[in-house]
């Protein structure tokens, strides 16, 4: 029997995230809590990207658009005085799903590098569309006065309560993906990634399964965007920028595409690295680039792949 | 006689100026093994691709179980009951051997918009998938990664996937290609045993196999079906001997080799 390294790390990371608010309170390090929040929100988005990229082979270079859409679903209602979370959250999920459905219907007719480029193009279109809307701050975006309201249930303004809301979304996203990829739907999507022609000759309408998967991932990422808008008290088109889409891909690849917890590990490592390196040198993107190249060349399975290797060696 | 399970009428396909199939008429009877033979480049694989829906014919019709399927996409034909195996092995390399056949079963068990229950614990999938593997003699490899199999085992897996789907018609494109003598003999027994439940369109180069299995044979040369009939008729057919057997030595007949 191999020691369950991967399971151990998974439990340790989730436990650490669960007890962090108590720790940061004791150590008087509110900054850490803020960092963890950002990690968890982006990790939730990365988990959703991993569903289409890692399991489905759909390399979307426009996934940050959904984060922006989710944030606007907080900000626009708030601009008109509607703060209810029961309005904002379904709006975010619905808008994300709809954007994925419409763009996916077109994107998924292409493959490979064309798919990458067209997802990027749609995200940029969303970016420029919101830049052009002066009412909502144009390219500066707008401040959100207060977080989504769930009166009597959760106080999102409380940092600790908001923290656990975010943690629940992250764990929920992980659980959802683990169910989906092991269910029949997930088998169909992974089969289509592996050998699309064969899937069709077996009788699968692969286009539709891919599209459904793309919509689920879009909705999940928009939910992460809803968290992001609440976290920042702010929304702007910049959140949809292609560099952010690139970051999400970085997280998935670094952590291990097609592994359940990979995106979370990738998010943790990338954001901490960014934090550390950017205070040390202005050339930090160079170092990050080098790390990514090293991962792609020498550790195809990413961090989760390394853990798996460790597990087999012992 | 019952209407054939699969009929083609005047099936033609050309790539630019090059004719791949020209006016092919074919009848595959229910529960029969129908072999298509012919020299390389005769259009046999192109024929299968048109039957499976991967290539659209320029003209002609394909009728399956009384229904015109000429314009139906690949996945819709598969769901009607046409399974195909590939001349060049086409499997899911990143998956286990069992997963490969499991997908073939899943394809025929309703839609796959099922997001919650674990597919690998679903007896309705694993049962028939395992049975298909046992049938081709791959049961002991179920848990292995598909990419790690030998060439012969890949061919067996191809057949298992075609079997697992509970299809009515199997389009088998050189199923024995690259198999050892022993595996090949085993496959002949297996295919003969399938006749009870399935019809088979078989492309095969090994004449021993063809004459051992086929109920009917169609000979294709340069995209045309030049003869069609029972094995003994084909063996005796003058046209066939001139066009196809001319390549073999004088006095020899096909099937004796």
Interface residues (C-beta under 8 A of the other chain):
Chain A: X179 X180 X182 X183 X184 X185 X186 X187 X188 X190 X191 X193 X194 X195 X197 X198 X199 X200 X201 X202 X203 X204 X205 X206 X209 X212
Chain B: X52 X54 X73 X74 X75 X76 X78 X79 X83 X84 X86 X90 X91 X92 X93 X94 X95 X99 X102 X103 X104 X106 X107 X108 X112 X113 X114 X115 X116 X117 X118 X119 X120 X122 X125 X161 X165
